[in-house]
Amino acid sequence: MDDLTGKILVAMPNIGDTRFARSVILMCTHSDEYAMGLVLNDPIKDLFLADLFEQLDIEQNIKLPETYVLNGGPVSRDRGFVIHSDDYFCDGATMEVTERLCMTATHDVLVSIASGGAPAQSIMTLGYSGWGAGQLEHELSENAWIVTEPDDDLVFGDQYDQKWERSLQLMGISSAHLLSGGGTA
């Protein structure tokens, strides 16, 4: 199977796991041994980035918009991950996801965001979505996911409730035409 790092997974109606219903996931890494991605459309109710900075005693030098922290997935929900534009890089801590998207999971990137420094675009998640060897490939063979290319609005946009529908539209698919169950021919 092709490397899905940097691709977007869009949950099909027959996903089977309600935790991922209508999910849009940015794949951060994919290999034969494991896969890891971050859900882009599941804001954590009443948890904004400014609140997280306050909890972590990170001084804010700028007024931040009310940006939600996202639920990145059911694994390690106490760990933070920042997906961001490529204008920020911390040696040994930042991982390139695509030519334009990176992931950093350190305190330093949060301090940079709070001070108004790079990165210009970012989202913060708590937790991640993980798959063991062959698990994601099996789900793909069961048509649980559609794979597509990332789009800045899908990654960084704040219309969370519209990202699933928007991701389908970008592929020329109408959700009205999707069946909730699989079939055989």
Backbone as a printed PyTorch tensor [residue, N CA C, xyz], in Angstrom:
tensor([[[  0.8490,  -1.1850,   0.0000],
         [  0.0000,   0.0000,   0.0000],
         [  0.8860,   1.2370,   0.0000]],

        [[  0.4020,   2.2780,  -0.6440],
         [  1.1290,   3.5420,  -0.6800],
         [  1.2080,   4.1560,   0.7100]],

        [[  2.2540,   4.9290,   0.9240],
         [  2.4190,   5.6740,   2.1710],
         [  1.3410,   6.7500,   2.2340]],

        [[  0.5750,   6.7650,   3.3050],
         [ -0.5150,   7.7280,   3.4580],
         [ -0.1110,   8.9510,   4.2720]],

        [[  1.1550,   9.0600,   4.6320],
         [  1.6130,  10.2330,   5.3720],
         [  1.2790,  11.4900,   4.5760]],

        [[  0.6410,  12.4510,   5.2520],
         [  0.2740,  13.7040,   4.6080],
         [ -1.0620,  13.6870,   3.8960]],

        [[ -1.7090,  12.5510,   3.8500],
         [ -3.0270,  12.4410,   3.2100],
         [ -4.1220,  12.7010,   4.2420]],

        [[ -5.3220,  12.9140,   3.7330],
         [ -6.5060,  13.0880,   4.5720],
         [ -7.3570,  11.8250,   4.4580]],

        [[ -7.7880,  11.3030,   5.5970],
         [ -8.7590,  10.2160,   5.6290],
         [-10.1230,  10.8150,   5.9390]],

        [[-11.1130,  10.4340,   5.1650],
         [-12.4820,  10.8990,   5.3690],
         [-13.3290,   9.6690,   5.6870]],

        [[-13.9700,   9.6840,   6.8510],
         [-14.7660,   8.5350,   7.2820],
         [-15.9900,   8.3560,   6.3930]],

        [[-16.2290,   7.1290,   6.0210],
         [-17.4380,   6.7810,   5.2760],
         [-18.5690,   6.5320,   6.2720]],

        [[-19.8150,   6.6170,   5.8250],
         [-20.9380,   6.3920,   6.7470],
         [-20.9110,   5.0220,   7.4280]],

        [[-20.2790,   4.0260,   6.8030],
         [-20.2270,   2.6740,   7.3680],
         [-18.9800,   2.4370,   8.2170]],

        [[-18.3940,   3.4880,   8.7760],
         [-17.1340,   3.3840,   9.5160],
         [-17.1990,   2.3290,  10.6220]],

        [[-18.3420,   2.1670,  11.2660],
         [-18.4740,   1.1170,  12.2700],
         [-18.0400,   1.5160,  13.6710]],

        [[-17.1730,   2.4870,  13.8030],
         [-16.7030,   2.9660,  15.1070],
         [-17.2440,   4.3810,  15.2930]],

        [[-18.2060,   4.5350,  16.1860],
         [-18.8730,   5.8340,  16.3460],
         [-17.9160,   6.9450,  16.7510]],

        [[-16.7700,   6.5970,  17.3350],
         [-15.7910,   7.6330,  17.6960],
         [-15.2540,   8.3430,  16.4560]],

        [[-15.3520,   7.6970,  15.3070],
         [-14.8080,   8.2730,  14.0790],
         [-15.8840,   8.6580,  13.0620]],

        [[-17.1460,   8.6410,  13.4670],
         [-18.2230,   9.0240,  12.5500],
         [-17.9760,  10.4390,  12.0340]],

        [[-18.0230,  10.5950,  10.7190],
         [-17.8320,  11.8840,  10.0230],
         [-16.4640,  12.5260,  10.3250]],

        [[-15.4840,  11.7260,  10.6660],
         [-14.1500,  12.2630,  10.9650],
         [-13.3840,  12.6180,   9.7010]],

        [[-12.5650,  13.6410,   9.8410],
         [-11.5950,  14.0450,   8.8280],
         [-10.2520,  14.0140,   9.5470]],

        [[ -9.3390,  13.1530,   9.0880],
         [ -8.0850,  12.9060,   9.8020],
         [ -6.8960,  13.2090,   8.9060]],

        [[ -5.9580,  13.9980,   9.4180],
         [ -4.6830,  14.2140,   8.7320],
         [ -3.7280,  13.1190,   9.1760]],

        [[ -3.2380,  12.3420,   8.2220],
         [ -2.2880,  11.2790,   8.5340],
         [ -0.8910,  11.8770,   8.7060]],

        [[ -0.3290,  11.7060,   9.8910],
         [  0.9830,  12.2800,  10.2050],
         [  2.1150,  11.3110,   9.9230]],

        [[  1.8490,  10.0310,  10.0540],
         [  2.8470,   9.0240,   9.7200],
         [  2.1350,   7.7160,   9.3760]],

        [[  2.7440,   6.9590,   8.4660],
         [  2.1660,   5.6930,   8.0430],
         [  3.3000,   4.7810,   7.5940]],

        [[  3.3610,   3.6020,   8.1850],
         [  4.3710,   2.6140,   7.8040],
         [  3.7400,   1.2280,   7.9000]],

        [[  4.5280,   0.1920,   7.6330],
         [  4.0260,  -1.1800,   7.7550],
         [  3.7030,  -1.5340,   9.2020]],

        [[  4.3740,  -0.8760,  10.1520],
         [  4.2100,  -1.2050,  11.5670],
         [  3.0790,  -0.4480,  12.2540]],

        [[  2.8510,   0.7810,  11.8550],
         [  1.8300,   1.5940,  12.5300],
         [  1.4480,   2.7870,  11.6700]],

        [[  0.3480,   3.4290,  12.0820],
         [ -0.1000,   4.6660,  11.4390],
         [ -0.6160,   5.5900,  12.5300]],

        [[ -0.4380,   6.8950,  12.3150],
         [ -0.8590,   7.8830,  13.3040],
         [ -1.4150,   9.0880,  12.5770]],

        [[ -2.5720,   9.5670,  13.0470],
         [ -3.1920,  10.7440,  12.4590],
         [ -3.9140,  11.5550,  13.5080]],

        [[ -4.3480,  12.7510,  13.1080],
         [ -5.0370,  13.6730,  14.0110],
         [ -6.3810,  14.0790,  13.4120]],

        [[ -7.4390,  13.9330,  14.2100],
         [ -8.7780,  14.3350,  13.7880],
         [ -8.8190,  15.8590,  13.7040]],

        [[ -9.3280,  16.3740,  12.5970],
         [ -9.3350,  17.8170,  12.3330],
         [-10.6830,  18.4830,  12.5760]],

        [[-11.6930,  17.7170,  12.9520],
         [-13.0350,  18.3050,  13.0330],
         [-13.7980,  17.9240,  14.3010]],

        [[-13.0880,  17.7660,  15.4070],
         [-13.7440,  17.4120,  16.6660],
         [-13.2610,  18.3380,  17.7850]],

        [[-13.8230,  19.5590,  17.8550],
         [-13.3950,  20.4890,  18.9060],
         [-13.7990,  19.9790,  20.2900]],

        [[-12.9230,  20.1990,  21.2560],
         [-13.2260,  19.8420,  22.6410],
         [-14.0730,  20.9610,  23.2270]],

        [[-15.2620,  20.6200,  23.6470],
         [-16.2140,  21.6180,  24.1470],
         [-15.5840,  22.4160,  25.2880]],

        [[-15.6800,  23.7310,  25.1640],
         [-15.2340,  24.6740,  26.1990],
         [-13.7320,  24.6440,  26.4800]],

        [[-12.9110,  24.1360,  25.5520],
         [-11.4600,  24.2040,  25.7440],
         [-10.8470,  24.9610,  24.5710]],

        [[-10.4330,  26.1740,  24.8610],
         [ -9.8110,  27.0310,  23.8630],
         [ -8.3040,  27.0440,  24.0720]],

        [[ -7.5690,  27.3830,  23.0180],
         [ -6.1160,  27.4210,  23.0870],
         [ -5.6390,  28.3510,  24.1980]],

        [[ -6.2830,  29.5050,  24.3540],
         [ -5.9000,  30.4460,  25.4140],
         [ -6.0590,  29.8130,  26.7960]],

        [[ -7.0980,  28.9880,  26.9820],
         [ -7.2920,  28.2830,  28.2550],
         [ -6.1530,  27.3040,  28.5090]],

        [[ -5.7420,  26.6130,  27.4650],
         [ -4.6480,  25.6540,  27.5930],
         [ -3.3550,  26.3730,  27.9570]],

        [[ -3.0980,  27.5200,  27.3210],
         [ -1.9090,  28.3010,  27.6690],
         [ -1.9390,  28.6860,  29.1420]],

        [[ -3.0970,  29.0890,  29.6180],
         [ -3.2300,  29.4670,  31.0290],
         [ -2.9500,  28.2660,  31.9360]],

        [[ -3.4940,  27.1010,  31.5940],
         [ -3.2700,  25.8890,  32.3820],
         [ -1.7990,  25.5000,  32.4120]],

        [[ -1.0830,  25.7790,  31.3220],
         [  0.3360,  25.4160,  31.2170],
         [  1.2670,  26.5490,  31.6350]],

        [[  0.6910,  27.6360,  32.1680],
         [  1.4690,  28.8180,  32.5780],
         [  2.3220,  29.3720,  31.4420]],

        [[  1.7450,  29.4330,  30.2520],
         [  2.4200,  30.0230,  29.0980],
         [  1.8860,  31.4370,  28.9370]],

        [[  2.7820,  32.4020,  29.0300],
         [  2.3820,  33.8040,  28.9210],
         [  1.9930,  34.1270,  27.4830]],

        [[  0.8470,  34.8000,  27.3380],
         [  0.3830,  35.2140,  26.0170],
         [  0.7270,  36.6790,  25.8010]],

        [[  1.5160,  36.9460,  24.7940],
         [  1.8880,  38.3190,  24.4610],
         [  0.9580,  38.9370,  23.4320]],

        [[  0.0380,  38.1430,  22.9310],
         [ -0.9280,  38.6270,  21.9470],
         [ -2.3120,  38.1380,  22.3490]],

        [[ -3.3330,  38.7940,  21.8330],
         [ -4.7170,  38.3520,  22.0450],
         [ -5.0230,  37.3140,  20.9810]],

        [[ -5.2840,  36.1030,  21.4060],
         [ -5.5870,  35.0260,  20.4760],
         [ -7.0850,  34.9600,  20.2020]],

        [[ -7.4450,  34.6220,  18.9710],
         [ -8.8700,  34.3960,  18.7070],
         [ -9.3270,  33.1660,  19.4900]],

        [[-10.6250,  33.0310,  19.6700],
         [-11.1470,  31.8640,  20.3780],
         [-10.9870,  30.6360,  19.4870]],

        [[ -9.8380,  30.0090,  19.6050],
         [ -9.5040,  28.8380,  18.8130],
         [ -9.6570,  27.6010,  19.6850]],

        [[-10.4880,  26.6720,  19.2360],
         [-10.6820,  25.4420,  19.9960],
         [ -9.4420,  24.5590,  19.9610]],

        [[ -9.2410,  23.8170,  21.0350],
         [ -8.3300,  22.6840,  21.0370],
         [ -9.1670,  21.5160,  20.5190]],

        [[ -8.5750,  20.6960,  19.6670],
         [ -9.3040,  19.5970,  19.0450],
         [ -8.9980,  18.2670,  19.7130]],

        [[ -9.9670,  17.3690,  19.6490],
         [ -9.7710,  15.9910,  20.0770],
         [ -9.1260,  15.2680,  18.8990]],

        [[ -7.8260,  15.0030,  18.9900],
         [ -7.0990,  14.3900,  17.8900],
         [ -7.3680,  12.9110,  17.7110]],

        [[ -7.9540,  12.2910,  18.7270],
         [ -8.2590,  10.8680,  18.6670],
         [ -8.2650,  10.2610,  20.0520]],

        [[ -8.5880,   8.9700,  20.1290],
         [ -8.7820,   8.3320,  21.4310],
         [ -7.5100,   7.8670,  22.1390]],

        [[ -6.3570,   7.9750,  21.5010],
         [ -5.1100,   7.4850,  22.0990],
         [ -4.3580,   8.6370,  22.7630]],

        [[ -3.8490,   8.4130,  23.9660],
         [ -3.0200,   9.3930,  24.7070],
         [ -3.6530,  10.7800,  24.7160]],

        [[ -4.8510,  10.8640,  25.2440],
         [ -5.6020,  12.1260,  25.2160],
         [ -4.9930,  13.2110,  26.0880]],

        [[ -3.9730,  12.8760,  26.8380],
         [ -3.2870,  13.8880,  27.6410],
         [ -2.0650,  14.4570,  26.9250]],

        [[ -1.7630,  13.9710,  25.7340],
         [ -0.6230,  14.4640,  24.9490],
         [ -1.0910,  15.4510,  23.9040]],

        [[ -0.3360,  16.5350,  23.7570],
         [ -0.6750,  17.5620,  22.7900],
         [  0.1500,  17.4620,  21.5210]],

        [[ -0.4790,  17.8050,  20.4110],
         [  0.1670,  17.8160,  19.1020],
         [ -0.2610,  19.0800,  18.3770]],

        [[  0.6850,  19.7450,  17.7450],
         [  0.3790,  20.9420,  16.9710],
         [  0.6980,  20.6580,  15.5080]],

        [[ -0.3200,  20.7790,  14.6670],
         [ -0.1180,  20.7450,  13.2180],
         [  0.0370,  22.1920,  12.8040]],

        [[  1.0610,  22.4770,  12.0180],
         [  1.3360,  23.8750,  11.6920],
         [  1.9780,  24.0320,  10.3250]],

        [[  1.9940,  25.2830,   9.8890],
         [  2.6450,  25.6410,   8.6280],
         [  4.1510,  25.4440,   8.7710]],

        [[  4.8250,  25.3810,   7.6270],
         [  6.2560,  25.0520,   7.6190],
         [  7.1730,  26.2150,   7.9810]],

        [[  6.6230,  27.3200,   8.4660],
         [  7.4550,  28.4640,   8.8580],
         [  7.9700,  28.3460,  10.2910]],

        [[  7.7190,  27.2240,  10.9350],
         [  8.2660,  26.9420,  12.2640],
         [  8.9090,  25.5650,  12.1990]],

        [[ 10.1220,  25.4550,  12.7420],
         [ 10.8040,  24.1630,  12.7850],
         [ 11.7030,  24.1190,  14.0000]],

        [[ 11.5730,  23.0820,  14.7900],
         [ 12.4100,  22.8770,  15.9710],
         [ 13.1940,  21.5870,  15.7490]],

        [[ 14.5150,  21.7070,  15.6070],
         [ 15.3520,  20.5340,  15.3490],
         [ 15.1000,  19.4430,  16.3820]],

        [[ 14.9020,  18.2410,  15.8920],
         [ 14.6930,  17.0980,  16.7640],
         [ 13.2820,  16.9720,  17.3170]],

        [[ 12.4220,  17.9620,  17.0510],
         [ 11.0650,  17.9220,  17.6040],
         [  9.9830,  18.0670,  16.5430]],

        [[ 10.2990,  18.7200,  15.4440],
         [  9.3070,  18.9470,  14.3940],
         [  9.4340,  17.8680,  13.3290]],

        [[  8.3010,  17.3220,  12.9460],
         [  8.2570,  16.2950,  11.9180],
         [  7.5280,  16.8570,  10.7000]],

        [[  8.1420,  16.7300,   9.5350],
         [  7.4930,  17.1650,   8.3010],
         [  6.4210,  16.1510,   7.9240]],

        [[  5.2000,  16.6370,   7.7190],
         [  4.0840,  15.7870,   7.3150],
         [  3.8970,  15.8710,   5.8010]],

        [[  3.9540,  17.0890,   5.2670],
         [  3.9690,  17.3430,   3.8250],
         [  4.9940,  18.4530,   3.6060]],

        [[  5.1430,  18.8940,   2.3680],
         [  6.0650,  20.0050,   2.1040],
         [  5.6420,  21.2700,   2.8250]],

        [[  4.3400,  21.4080,   3.1050],
         [  3.8300,  22.6400,   3.7220],
         [  3.2940,  22.4630,   5.1360]],

        [[  3.1670,  21.2260,   5.5960],
         [  2.6080,  20.9550,   6.9210],
         [  3.6010,  20.2070,   7.7880]],

        [[  3.6720,  20.6140,   9.0530],
         [  4.5530,  19.9630,  10.0120],
         [  3.7770,  19.6490,  11.2830]],

        [[  4.3450,  18.7760,  12.1110],
         [  3.7750,  18.4720,  13.4150],
         [  4.8730,  18.6160,  14.4590]],

        [[  4.5500,  19.3130,  15.5390],
         [  5.4650,  19.4630,  16.6640],
         [  4.6840,  19.1670,  17.9340]],

        [[  5.3100,  18.4470,  18.8540],
         [  4.6280,  18.0620,  20.0930],
         [  5.4410,  18.5060,  21.3070]],

        [[  5.9570,  19.7430,  21.2530],
         [  6.7430,  20.2520,  22.3730],
         [  6.1570,  21.5520,  22.9080]],

        [[  6.5780,  21.8870,  24.0880],
         [  6.1840,  23.1240,  24.7640],
         [  6.6420,  24.3440,  23.9560]],

        [[  7.7920,  24.2410,  23.2980],
         [  8.3800,  25.3730,  22.5690],
         [  7.4510,  25.9390,  21.4980]],

        [[  6.7570,  25.0820,  20.7660],
         [  5.8730,  25.5790,  19.7120],
         [  4.7010,  26.3450,  20.3150]],

        [[  4.2290,  25.9270,  21.4800],
         [  3.1370,  26.6410,  22.1460],
         [  3.5930,  28.0160,  22.6100]],

        [[  4.8080,  28.0970,  23.1360],
         [  5.3630,  29.3890,  23.5600],
         [  5.4870,  30.3200,  22.3570]],

        [[  5.9360,  29.7850,  21.2310],
         [  6.0740,  30.5910,  20.0190],
         [  4.7170,  31.1080,  19.5400]],

        [[  3.7020,  30.2650,  19.5760],
         [  2.3550,  30.6850,  19.1720],
         [  1.8400,  31.7620,  20.1180]],

        [[  2.0110,  31.5620,  21.4160],
         [  1.5060,  32.5120,  22.4160],
         [  2.1950,  33.8670,  22.3400]],

        [[  3.4210,  33.8860,  21.8290],
         [  4.1560,  35.1490,  21.7340],
         [  3.9300,  35.8500,  20.3960]],

        [[  3.1450,  35.2260,  19.5210],
         [  2.8740,  35.8340,  18.2220],
         [  3.9080,  35.4940,  17.1750]],

        [[  4.8130,  34.5840,  17.4930],
         [  5.8230,  34.1560,  16.5270],
         [  5.2670,  33.0950,  15.5980]],

        [[  6.1740,  32.4990,  14.8410],
         [  5.7760,  31.4290,  13.9310],
         [  5.2900,  30.2420,  14.7630]],

        [[  4.4600,  29.4170,  14.2580],
         [  3.9650,  29.3380,  12.8880],
         [  2.7850,  30.2690,  12.6250]],

        [[  2.6180,  30.6210,  11.3630],
         [  1.5200,  31.5050,  10.9710],
         [  0.1690,  30.8020,  11.0800]],

        [[  0.1400,  29.5100,  10.7880],
         [ -1.0890,  28.7270,  10.8740],
         [ -0.8440,  27.5150,  11.7590]],

        [[ -1.8080,  27.2190,  12.6330],
         [ -1.6490,  26.0530,  13.5000],
         [ -2.9890,  25.6030,  14.0570]],

        [[ -3.0340,  24.3390,  14.4230],
         [ -4.1320,  23.7830,  15.2030],
         [ -3.5150,  22.9280,  16.2930]],

        [[ -4.1860,  22.8540,  17.4190],
         [ -3.7150,  22.0820,  18.5660],
         [ -4.6900,  20.9490,  18.8230]],

        [[ -4.1610,  19.7550,  19.0010],
         [ -5.0040,  18.6200,  19.3560],
         [ -4.5000,  17.9860,  20.6380]],

        [[ -5.3990,  17.3520,  21.3400],
         [ -5.0480,  16.4780,  22.4550],
         [ -5.4260,  15.0710,  22.0290]],

        [[ -4.4890,  14.1550,  22.1370],
         [ -4.7080,  12.7900,  21.7060],
         [ -4.4560,  12.6120,  20.2230]],

        [[ -4.4250,  11.3480,  19.8180],
         [ -4.2290,  11.0410,  18.4050],
         [ -4.9840,   9.7680,  18.0480]],

        [[ -5.0690,   9.5210,  16.7660],
         [ -5.6920,   8.3110,  16.2380],
         [ -4.5690,   7.3880,  15.7920]],

        [[ -4.5650,   6.1710,  16.2900],
         [ -3.4820,   5.2500,  15.9760],
         [ -3.9920,   3.9150,  15.4690]],

        [[ -3.2120,   3.2960,  14.6040],
         [ -3.5280,   1.9970,  14.0470],
         [ -2.3020,   1.1050,  14.1530]],

        [[ -2.4970,  -0.1600,  14.4820],
         [ -1.4170,  -1.1320,  14.5000],
         [ -1.1420,  -1.6600,  13.1050]],

        [[ -0.1740,  -2.5640,  13.0180],
         [  0.2280,  -3.1420,  11.7340],
         [ -0.9740,  -3.7350,  11.0070]],

        [[ -1.2270,  -3.2690,   9.7970],
         [ -2.2830,  -3.7970,   8.9510],
         [ -3.6950,  -3.3390,   9.2870]],

        [[ -3.8890,  -2.6940,  10.4210],
         [ -5.2390,  -2.3100,  10.8480],
         [ -5.8630,  -1.2680,   9.9120]],

        [[ -5.1230,  -0.2220,   9.5960],
         [ -5.6580,   0.8060,   8.7030],
         [ -5.8840,   0.2340,   7.3010]],

        [[ -4.9580,  -0.5790,   6.8400],
         [ -5.1020,  -1.1940,   5.5210],
         [ -6.3790,  -2.0360,   5.4550]],

        [[ -6.6660,  -2.7570,   6.5430],
         [ -7.9000,  -3.5480,   6.6050],
         [ -9.1230,  -2.6360,   6.5320]],

        [[ -9.1150,  -1.5430,   7.3030],
         [-10.2400,  -0.6050,   7.2840],
         [-10.4300,  -0.0050,   5.8900]],

        [[ -9.3270,   0.2950,   5.2190],
         [ -9.4140,   0.8290,   3.8560],
         [-10.0010,  -0.2090,   2.9000]],

        [[ -9.6160,  -1.4680,   3.0630],
         [-10.1550,  -2.5260,   2.1980],
         [-11.6420,  -2.7550,   2.4550]],

        [[-12.1050,  -2.3790,   3.6360],
         [-13.5240,  -2.4840,   3.9930],
         [-14.2960,  -1.2150,   3.6090]],

        [[-13.6260,  -0.2990,   2.9220],
         [-14.2280,   0.9740,   2.4850],
         [-14.7220,   1.8340,   3.6410]],

        [[-14.0050,   1.8070,   4.7560],
         [-14.3580,   2.6390,   5.9080],
         [-13.8650,   4.0720,   5.7310]],

        [[-12.8790,   4.2670,   4.8530],
         [-12.2620,   5.5830,   4.6560],
         [-12.1050,   5.8730,   3.1690]],

        [[-12.1490,   7.1610,   2.8370],
         [-11.7450,   7.6510,   1.5210],
         [-10.4660,   8.4470,   1.7570]],

        [[ -9.5040,   8.3150,   0.8740],
         [ -8.2290,   9.0200,   1.0010],
         [ -8.2060,  10.1760,   0.0100]],

        [[ -7.7820,  11.3460,   0.4860],
         [ -7.6850,  12.5190,  -0.3790],
         [ -6.4790,  13.3600,   0.0250]],

        [[ -6.2510,  14.4060,  -0.7330],
         [ -5.1350,  15.3140,  -0.4750],
         [ -5.5390,  16.3660,   0.5630]],

        [[ -4.5630,  16.8850,   1.3110],
         [ -4.8780,  17.9400,   2.2850],
         [ -5.2040,  19.2580,   1.5980]],

        [[ -5.9780,  20.0530,   2.2660],
         [ -6.3890,  21.3720,   1.8080],
         [ -6.2560,  22.2860,   3.0210]],

        [[ -5.7190,  23.5010,   2.8310],
         [ -5.5010,  24.4010,   3.9710],
         [ -6.7600,  24.6270,   4.7920]],

        [[ -7.8960,  24.7690,   4.1290],
         [ -9.1350,  25.0080,   4.8580],
         [ -9.5480,  23.7810,   5.6670]],

        [[ -9.3360,  22.5830,   5.1120],
         [ -9.6490,  21.3710,   5.8700],
         [ -8.7530,  21.2460,   7.0910]],

        [[ -7.4990,  21.6100,   6.9440],
         [ -6.5570,  21.4750,   8.0540],
         [ -6.7230,  22.6010,   9.0670]],

        [[ -6.7070,  23.8380,   8.6210],
         [ -6.6580,  24.9760,   9.5470],
         [ -7.9870,  25.7020,   9.7420]],

        [[ -8.9810,  25.4280,   8.9210],
         [-10.2630,  26.1170,   9.0340],
         [-10.9720,  25.8230,  10.3440]],

        [[-11.8460,  26.7370,  10.7470],
         [-12.5410,  26.5680,  12.0260],
         [-14.0270,  26.2430,  11.8610]],

        [[-14.4330,  25.8640,  10.6730],
         [-15.8110,  25.4170,  10.4430],
         [-15.8490,  23.8960,  10.6330]],

        [[-15.6340,  23.4710,  11.8760],
         [-15.4440,  22.0540,  12.1760],
         [-16.6160,  21.1850,  11.7340]],

        [[-17.8290,  21.6790,  11.9300],
         [-19.0130,  20.8980,  11.5910],
         [-19.2180,  20.7630,  10.0840]],

        [[-18.4550,  21.4970,   9.2880],
         [-18.5910,  21.4390,   7.8350],
         [-17.4200,  20.7380,   7.1440]],

        [[-16.3900,  20.3610,   7.8920],
         [-15.1910,  19.7910,   7.2640],
         [-15.4530,  18.4540,   6.5740]],

        [[-16.2880,  17.6160,   7.1600],
         [-16.5590,  16.3190,   6.5470],
         [-17.2360,  16.5130,   5.1940]],

        [[-18.3010,  17.2990,   5.2010],
         [-19.0360,  17.5790,   3.9590],
         [-18.1210,  18.2730,   2.9410]],

        [[-17.3320,  19.2150,   3.4030],
         [-16.4190,  19.9680,   2.5230],
         [-15.3760,  19.0400,   1.9000]],

        [[-14.8520,  18.1100,   2.6890],
         [-13.8460,  17.1860,   2.1530],
         [-14.4350,  16.3320,   1.0370]],

        [[-15.6790,  15.9230,   1.1910],
         [-16.3410,  15.1620,   0.1270],
         [-16.5530,  16.0290,  -1.1070]],

        [[-17.0020,  17.2640,  -0.9020],
         [-17.2290,  18.1830,  -2.0230],
         [-15.9480,  18.4120,  -2.8170]],

        [[-14.8130,  18.5190,  -2.1310],
         [-13.5360,  18.7260,  -2.8200],
         [-13.1820,  17.5490,  -3.7240]],

        [[-13.7370,  16.3740,  -3.4170],
         [-13.5120,  15.1890,  -4.2470],
         [-14.6210,  15.0000,  -5.2740]],

        [[-15.5930,  15.9240,  -5.2940],
         [-16.7050,  15.8070,  -6.2260],
         [-17.7550,  14.7940,  -5.7910]],

        [[-17.8230,  14.5360,  -4.4820],
         [-18.7630,  13.5500,  -3.9440],
         [-19.8340,  14.2690,  -3.1360]],

        [[-21.0750,  13.8900,  -3.3470],
         [-22.1800,  14.4070,  -2.5400],
         [-22.4780,  13.3910,  -1.4430]],

        [[-22.5660,  13.8550,  -0.2060],
         [-22.8520,  12.9320,   0.8970],
         [-24.2130,  12.2650,   0.7210]],

        [[-25.1120,  12.8990,   0.0020],
         [-26.4350,  12.3190,  -0.2390],
         [-26.3480,  11.0330,  -1.0620]],

        [[-25.2560,  10.8740,  -1.8100],
         [-25.1000,   9.6920,  -2.6480],
         [-24.3340,   8.5660,  -1.9710]],

        [[-23.8720,   8.8010,  -0.7530],
         [-23.1430,   7.7590,  -0.0400],
         [-24.1240,   6.8350,   0.6590]],

        [[-23.8670,   5.5580,   0.5680],
         [-24.6920,   4.5730,   1.2580],
         [-24.1090,   4.3370,   2.6350]],

        [[-24.9600,   4.0730,   3.6070],
         [-24.4600,   3.8260,   4.9540],
         [-23.9900,   2.3950,   5.1360]],

        [[-24.2640,   1.5310,   4.2160],
         [-23.8150,   0.1480,   4.3060],
         [-23.1020,  -0.2620,   3.0430]],

        [[-22.1840,  -1.1890,   3.1700],
         [-21.4520,  -1.6760,   2.0100],
         [-22.2640,  -2.7210,   1.2660]],

        [[-21.9000,  -2.9650,   0.0680],
         [-22.5810,  -3.9750,  -0.7240],
         [-21.5720,  -4.8210,  -1.4650]],

        [[-22.0540,  -5.8330,  -2.1090],
         [-21.1790,  -6.6690,  -2.9230],
         [-21.7850,  -6.7890,  -4.3100]],

        [[-20.9400,  -7.0130,  -5.2680],
         [-21.4240,  -7.1490,  -6.6450],
         [-21.1040,  -8.5280,  -7.1560]]])
